[in-house]
Amino acid sequence: MRFDSDFLLIGSGIGGLTFALQVADHGTVSIITKKSDSESNTNYAQGGIAAVESLDDSFSSHIEDTLISGAGLCKREVVEQVVKDGPACIQQLMRWGVHFSKKDEDADKHLALGREGGHSHDRIVHASDRTGAEVENALLEQIKNHPNIRIFPNHAAVELILTQNPTSSARHCIGAYILDAETREVHVFAAKITLLATGGCGHIYLHTTNPEIATGDGIAMAYRAGAVVANLEFMQFHPTTLYHPEAKSFLISEAVRGFGAILRTCSGAAFMKKYHPLGELAPRDIVARAIDREMKLSGDPYVLLDLTHLDTDKVKSRFPYIFQRCLDYYIDVTKDPIPVVPAAHYMCGGVKTSLDGRSSIPGLYATGEVACTGLHGANRLASNSLLEALVISRRAAKSSVAELGETAAIPDSIAPWEKPGRLDSEEWILISHDRVEIQSLMWDYVGIVRSNHRLARANRRMKLILSEIDDFYRRSTMGEEIVELRNLALVAQLIVKSAIMRKESRGLHYTTDYPERDDVKWKKDTLLRRPRSIRRIA
């Protein structure tokens, strides 16, 4: 079956949904999402959106904080534009029905602003501690009422479709092959403009804050299509996720530390001041490495995040969701320190794009965590992620609407998906174990602290695992599980390759063999690109 639209969006987070709302008056839109329409990294974002909303704050301060956190790899022009566009994007969200927390909900129209690690001012716009869910739900209400937008839940992208320009050697993206997870049929979704908004790849690691859909699909598809990907060695580990045998890596927002929580060893000693003058408000990479170091020194499987010295009512009011979730595990955060451990959280690299979200393949855009715009550099500043998705999607929408009128018609004939195979349930049981092996391998050898020996070992093993998975993929019938596993394995290998290439320590990439930052040789992006391969048109 074939579905045609002007715009094809793969992913349903804040980047994809805001893009859809801004292009839908100019053409038809198809939104592909692997699970339910609200299942995305956005929905799990607790902290908020960084934006200059106070007279005490300034664009120059936000820009400087971002550049410092990015450890020399941020693109200044991108940082300046994203920061300056932030307030307008916040206003647009409120017009779409997003209700942010106010200083005084009864009388004050001013937004309540929080502070997180690396920020020199209070500038985190939030909706209590469920900002992502509030934004996602408001946007979906707008989406569902628009006649030009159609959402396809339980559909997974398999490969991008490329065509050759008859008058040049340039390739153009004209859509994607999409798997209906329920029927296991692969359909052609053709479009003049395709936007990747697939989120991150946290499930490459054993411990992650990401939802189960975060398997690096957009990065993998774009790389296989020949797009440039950048800086994949910079995986951000969130310092504080709940450590509990029954909890699925529940994130304890950085805003908790911004509110005054203290990190302690299991013996009760505060330790962050000896690692950074900002203590608990140090950038995330420093906090994560400090926790990792303290855990190794003590042998304890976690450290403690202590709020017990703070006002009980204020804690419950500011963090109602975190309070209740911890209480579900018999932890009263007003009386008990929270056991926490770092976990894979945010990919700062991704599909390399311009400030307008354009990838290196015409017709293919990317926004949000799947993209590498140059904003984050070697380490993302807290709450700049939703800001980036808003600004880049806004600019991508304007750019793609202009491109829409210049783009040739979609070809009448596009080859249907053809991949014969048979499902061997016993063989699948064996190959499915590769997922856990990849996650364990990446956690042990390509985690918070790396070395040449660890990376070399990971590289050798990943080559073998990826070969096994590709072989099974070619011989098996299509299913969401094998699509995800194939993508997860490829992106894991690309992360290992990128980490091996960067022979220094910078931001989120720390290696014991090159512990110092080297601005002479390595103040540059790590770029990877697969040799050309074209999905032919019938």
Beta strands, then each sheet from edge to edge (+ up, - down):
strand 1: 2-10
strand 2: 29-32
strand 3: 49-50
strand 4: 113-114
strand 5: 124-125
strand 6: 149-152
strand 7: 155-164
strand 8: 171-180
strand 9: 185-196
strand 10: 229-230
strand 11: 235-242
strand 12: 262-264
strand 13: 303-306
strand 14: 338-347
strand 15: 350-352
strand 16: 364-366
strand 17: 371-372
strand 18: 527-528
sheet 1: 6+ 2+ 1+ 9+ 8- 7+
sheet 2: 6+ 2+ 1+ 9+ 16+
sheet 3: 3+ 5- 4+
sheet 4: 17+ 15+ 10- 18+
sheet 5: 11+ 14- 13+ 12-
end
